[in-house]
Amino acid sequence: MTLPPARWLAPKEAAAYLSVTEDCLQAWRSARKGPAWSKRGKIVRYDVNDLDAFLANGRQESVKTAAAA
């Protein structure tokens, strides 16, 4: 079985995907936090799967929802 190629986004696209600014992504890269990213030379790219994982890892449930479980 062949997997579809990963969808790589430029910082501007990744920032829009996460609803943050490009400056925010740059600050996260400098601080070594935020979503995983790849760099070749001066080109930075974000895998959509890594962006989704970043969002999922930060997911919080409300106290009411957690108490019902």
N, CA, C and O atoms as a GROMACS GRO file, in nm:
protein
  276
    1MET      N    1   0.084  -0.118   0.000
    1MET     CA    2   0.000   0.000   0.000
    1MET      C    3   0.089   0.124   0.000
    1MET      O    4   0.186   0.132   0.074
    2THR      N    5   0.054   0.219  -0.082
    2THR     CA    6   0.130   0.344  -0.091
    2THR      C    7   0.056   0.453  -0.014
    2THR      O    8  -0.063   0.475  -0.034
    3LEU      N    9   0.128   0.519   0.072
    3LEU     CA   10   0.070   0.630   0.149
    3LEU      C   11   0.073   0.757   0.066
    3LEU      O   12   0.165   0.777  -0.013
    4PRO      N   13  -0.027   0.843   0.082
    4PRO     CA   14  -0.024   0.971   0.010
    4PRO      C   15   0.090   1.056   0.065
    4PRO      O   16   0.127   1.044   0.182
    5PRO      N   17   0.146   1.142  -0.020
    5PRO     CA   18   0.256   1.228   0.028
    5PRO      C   19   0.207   1.323   0.137
    5PRO      O   20   0.091   1.365   0.137
    6ALA      N   21   0.297   1.355   0.227
    6ALA     CA   22   0.265   1.451   0.334
    6ALA      C   23   0.239   1.588   0.271
    6ALA      O   24   0.301   1.624   0.171
    7ARG      N   25   0.151   1.662   0.330
    7ARG     CA   26   0.123   1.797   0.281
    7ARG      C   27   0.206   1.893   0.364
    7ARG      O   28   0.182   1.910   0.484
    8TRP      N   29   0.301   1.956   0.301
    8TRP     CA   30   0.391   2.049   0.368
    8TRP      C   31   0.345   2.193   0.343
    8TRP      O   32   0.313   2.230   0.230
    9LEU      N   33   0.344   2.272   0.449
    9LEU     CA   34   0.299   2.411   0.440
    9LEU      C   35   0.414   2.507   0.470
    9LEU      O   36   0.499   2.480   0.554
   10ALA      N   37   0.415   2.618   0.400
   10ALA     CA   38   0.508   2.727   0.428
   10ALA      C   39   0.463   2.793   0.559
   10ALA      O   40   0.348   2.777   0.599
   11PRO      N   41   0.552   2.867   0.626
   11PRO     CA   42   0.514   2.931   0.752
   11PRO      C   43   0.387   3.016   0.743
   11PRO      O   44   0.306   3.014   0.836
   12LYS      N   45   0.368   3.090   0.634
   12LYS     CA   46   0.248   3.173   0.620
   12LYS      C   47   0.123   3.085   0.620
   12LYS      O   48   0.023   3.119   0.683
   13GLU      N   49   0.129   2.973   0.548
   13GLU     CA   50   0.015   2.881   0.542
   13GLU      C   51  -0.008   2.813   0.676
   13GLU      O   52  -0.122   2.798   0.720
   14ALA      N   53   0.102   2.772   0.740
   14ALA     CA   54   0.091   2.706   0.871
   14ALA      C   55   0.034   2.801   0.976
   14ALA      O   56  -0.047   2.760   1.059
   15ALA      N   57   0.075   2.926   0.971
   15ALA     CA   58   0.022   3.025   1.066
   15ALA      C   59  -0.128   3.042   1.046
   15ALA      O   60  -0.203   3.048   1.144
   16ALA      N   61  -0.172   3.048   0.922
   16ALA     CA   62  -0.315   3.060   0.894
   16ALA      C   63  -0.389   2.934   0.942
   16ALA      O   64  -0.498   2.943   0.997
   17TYR      N   65  -0.330   2.819   0.922
   17TYR     CA   66  -0.390   2.692   0.964
   17TYR      C   67  -0.412   2.689   1.115
   17TYR      O   68  -0.513   2.638   1.163
   18LEU      N   69  -0.316   2.744   1.190
   18LEU     CA   70  -0.322   2.746   1.336
   18LEU      C   71  -0.389   2.872   1.392
   18LEU      O   72  -0.411   2.883   1.513
   19SER      N   73  -0.421   2.964   1.306
   19SER     CA   74  -0.480   3.094   1.347
   19SER      C   75  -0.387   3.172   1.439
   19SER      O   76  -0.429   3.229   1.540
   20VAL      N   77  -0.259   3.174   1.403
   20VAL     CA   78  -0.159   3.255   1.473
   20VAL      C   79  -0.084   3.336   1.368
   20VAL      O   80  -0.106   3.319   1.248
   21THR      N   81   0.004   3.424   1.413
   21THR     CA   82   0.083   3.503   1.320
   21THR      C   83   0.210   3.429   1.282
   21THR      O   84   0.253   3.336   1.351
   22GLU      N   85   0.270   3.470   1.171
   22GLU     CA   86   0.400   3.415   1.132
   22GLU      C   87   0.505   3.447   1.239
   22GLU      O   88   0.594   3.366   1.266
   23ASP      N   89   0.494   3.565   1.299
   23ASP     CA   90   0.587   3.602   1.406
   23ASP      C   91   0.576   3.507   1.524
   23ASP      O   92   0.676   3.474   1.587
   24CYS      N   93   0.454   3.462   1.554
   24CYS     CA   94   0.433   3.366   1.662
   24CYS      C   95   0.504   3.235   1.630
   24CYS      O   96   0.573   3.179   1.715
   25LEU      N   97   0.488   3.186   1.508
   25LEU     CA   98   0.558   3.062   1.468
   25LEU      C   99   0.710   3.079   1.478
   25LEU      O  100   0.780   2.990   1.524
   26GLN      N  101   0.759   3.195   1.434
   26GLN     CA  102   0.903   3.221   1.442
   26GLN      C  103   0.949   3.220   1.587
   26GLN      O  104   1.055   3.165   1.618
   27ALA      N  105   0.872   3.280   1.675
   27ALA     CA  106   0.908   3.282   1.818
   27ALA      C  107   0.908   3.141   1.874
   27ALA      O  108   0.996   3.105   1.952
   28TRP      N  109   0.810   3.060   1.835
   28TRP     CA  110   0.806   2.921   1.881
   28TRP      C  111   0.927   2.842   1.831
   28TRP      O  112   0.984   2.763   1.905
   29ARG      N  113   0.965   2.865   1.704
   29ARG     CA  114   1.084   2.795   1.651
   29ARG      C  115   1.208   2.836   1.729
   29ARG      O  116   1.289   2.751   1.765
   30SER      N  117   1.223   2.966   1.755
   30SER     CA  118   1.340   3.015   1.828
   30SER      C  119   1.346   2.959   1.970
   30SER      O  120   1.454   2.932   2.023
   31ALA      N  121   1.228   2.942   2.032
   31ALA     CA  122   1.221   2.890   2.169
   31ALA      C  123   1.218   2.737   2.173
   31ALA      O  124   1.214   2.677   2.281
   32ARG      N  125   1.219   2.674   2.056
   32ARG     CA  126   1.212   2.528   2.045
   32ARG      C  127   1.085   2.473   2.108
   32ARG      O  128   1.088   2.369   2.175
   33LYS      N  129   0.973   2.543   2.086
   33LYS     CA  130   0.843   2.492   2.128
   33LYS      C  131   0.748   2.511   2.011
   33LYS      O  132   0.787   2.565   1.908
   34GLY      N  133   0.626   2.470   2.026
   34GLY     CA  134   0.532   2.479   1.916
   34GLY      C  135   0.536   2.353   1.832
   34GLY      O  136   0.594   2.253   1.874
   35PRO      N  137   0.476   2.356   1.714
   35PRO     CA  138   0.471   2.237   1.630
   35PRO      C  139   0.607   2.203   1.569
   35PRO      O  140   0.693   2.289   1.552
   36ALA      N  141   0.623   2.075   1.537
   36ALA     CA  142   0.746   2.029   1.472
   36ALA      C  143   0.757   2.096   1.334
   36ALA      O  144   0.655   2.127   1.272
   37TRP      N  145   0.879   2.118   1.289
   37TRP     CA  146   0.902   2.182   1.161
   37TRP      C  147   1.028   2.124   1.100
   37TRP      O  148   1.110   2.064   1.169
   38SER      N  149   1.044   2.142   0.971
   38SER     CA  150   1.162   2.096   0.899
   38SER      C  151   1.224   2.214   0.827
   38SER      O  152   1.156   2.308   0.785
   39LYS      N  153   1.356   2.207   0.813
   39LYS     CA  154   1.427   2.316   0.748
   39LYS      C  155   1.538   2.261   0.660
   39LYS      O  156   1.617   2.177   0.702
   40ARG      N  157   1.544   2.310   0.538
   40ARG     CA  158   1.651   2.282   0.444
   40ARG      C  159   1.702   2.416   0.395
   40ARG      O  160   1.632   2.489   0.326
   41GLY      N  161   1.823   2.448   0.432
   41GLY     CA  162   1.875   2.580   0.396
   41GLY      C  163   1.792   2.686   0.466
   41GLY      O  164   1.782   2.687   0.589
   42LYS      N  165   1.734   2.775   0.389
   42LYS     CA  166   1.650   2.880   0.447
   42LYS      C  167   1.502   2.846   0.439
   42LYS      O  168   1.418   2.925   0.483
   43ILE      N  169   1.469   2.730   0.384
   43ILE     CA  170   1.329   2.694   0.364
   43ILE      C  171   1.275   2.618   0.485
   43ILE      O  172   1.327   2.513   0.520
   44VAL      N  173   1.171   2.673   0.547
   44VAL     CA  174   1.103   2.611   0.662
   44VAL      C  175   0.968   2.560   0.615
   44VAL      O  176   0.895   2.631   0.545
   45ARG      N  177   0.933   2.438   0.654
   45ARG     CA  178   0.804   2.381   0.618
   45ARG      C  179   0.746   2.307   0.738
   45ARG      O  180   0.819   2.255   0.823
   46TYR      N  181   0.613   2.302   0.742
   46TYR     CA  182   0.540   2.233   0.848
   46TYR      C  183   0.453   2.125   0.785
   46TYR      O  184   0.382   2.150   0.687
   47ASP      N  185   0.458   2.004   0.841
   47ASP     CA  186   0.373   1.895   0.796
   47ASP      C  187   0.236   1.913   0.862
   47ASP      O  188   0.228   1.937   0.982
   48VAL      N  189   0.129   1.903   0.784
   48VAL     CA  190  -0.006   1.920   0.837
   48VAL      C  191  -0.032   1.821   0.951
   48VAL      O  192  -0.100   1.856   1.047
   49ASN      N  193   0.020   1.700   0.941
   49ASN     CA  194   0.002   1.601   1.048
   49ASN      C  195   0.064   1.649   1.179
   49ASN      O  196   0.008   1.625   1.286
   50ASP      N  197   0.179   1.717   1.171
   50ASP     CA  198   0.243   1.771   1.292
   50ASP      C  199   0.162   1.887   1.350
   50ASP      O  200   0.154   1.903   1.472
   51LEU      N  201   0.102   1.966   1.264
   51LEU     CA  202   0.017   2.077   1.312
   51LEU      C  203  -0.106   2.022   1.382
   51LEU      O  204  -0.146   2.072   1.487
   52ASP      N  205  -0.166   1.918   1.325
   52ASP     CA  206  -0.282   1.855   1.388
   52ASP      C  207  -0.244   1.793   1.523
   52ASP      O  208  -0.320   1.805   1.620
   53ALA      N  209  -0.128   1.728   1.530
   53ALA     CA  210  -0.082   1.668   1.655
   53ALA      C  211  -0.057   1.776   1.760
   53ALA      O  212  -0.090   1.757   1.878
   54PHE      N  213   0.001   1.887   1.719
   54PHE     CA  214   0.026   1.999   1.811
   54PHE      C  215  -0.105   2.049   1.871
   54PHE      O  216  -0.113   2.073   1.992
   55LEU      N  217  -0.206   2.064   1.788
   55LEU     CA  218  -0.336   2.109   1.837
   55LEU      C  219  -0.399   2.005   1.929
   55LEU      O  220  -0.456   2.039   2.032
   56ALA      N  221  -0.389   1.879   1.892
   56ALA     CA  222  -0.449   1.772   1.973
   56ALA      C  223  -0.380   1.759   2.108
   56ALA      O  224  -0.446   1.733   2.209
   57ASN      N  225  -0.249   1.778   2.112
   57ASN     CA  226  -0.176   1.767   2.239
   57ASN      C  227  -0.207   1.881   2.335
   57ASN      O  228  -0.188   1.867   2.455
   58GLY      N  229  -0.256   1.991   2.283
   58GLY     CA  230  -0.291   2.105   2.369
   58GLY      C  231  -0.438   2.106   2.406
   58GLY      O  232  -0.485   2.198   2.472
   59ARG      N  233  -0.509   2.003   2.365
   59ARG     CA  234  -0.655   1.998   2.390
   59ARG      C  235  -0.683   1.986   2.539
   59ARG      O  236  -0.623   1.906   2.609
   60GLN      N  237  -0.776   2.068   2.584
   60GLN     CA  238  -0.817   2.068   2.724
   60GLN      C  239  -0.966   2.038   2.731
   60GLN      O  240  -1.043   2.083   2.645
   61GLU      N  241  -1.007   1.964   2.831
   61GLU     CA  242  -1.149   1.940   2.852
   61GLU      C  243  -1.196   2.024   2.970
   61GLU      O  244  -1.120   2.049   3.064
   62SER      N  245  -1.319   2.066   2.963
   62SER     CA  246  -1.374   2.143   3.074
   62SER      C  247  -1.392   2.051   3.194
   62SER      O  248  -1.401   1.929   3.179
   63VAL      N  249  -1.398   2.109   3.312
   63VAL     CA  250  -1.416   2.032   3.436
   63VAL      C  251  -1.549   1.956   3.429
   63VAL      O  252  -1.557   1.840   3.472
   64LYS      N  253  -1.651   2.019   3.376
   64LYS     CA  254  -1.783   1.957   3.366
   64LYS      C  255  -1.777   1.833   3.277
   64LYS      O  256  -1.834   1.729   3.312
   65THR      N  257  -1.710   1.842   3.163
   65THR     CA  258  -1.697   1.730   3.070
   65THR      C  259  -1.615   1.618   3.132
   65THR      O  260  -1.651   1.501   3.120
   66ALA      N  261  -1.505   1.650   3.199
   66ALA     CA  262  -1.419   1.550   3.260
   66ALA      C  263  -1.491   1.480   3.375
   66ALA      O  264  -1.473   1.360   3.394
   67ALA      N  265  -1.571   1.551   3.451
   67ALA     CA  266  -1.642   1.494   3.564
   67ALA      C  267  -1.751   1.396   3.519
   67ALA      O  268  -1.783   1.300   3.589
   68ALA      N  269  -1.807   1.420   3.400
   68ALA     CA  270  -1.912   1.334   3.348
   68ALA      C  271  -1.858   1.200   3.299
   68ALA      O  272  -1.933   1.104   3.287
   69ALA      N  273  -1.729   1.194   3.271
   69ALA     CA  274  -1.669   1.072   3.216
   69ALA      C  275  -1.646   0.964   3.318
   69ALA      O  276  -1.596   0.857   3.285
   0.00000   0.00000   0.00000
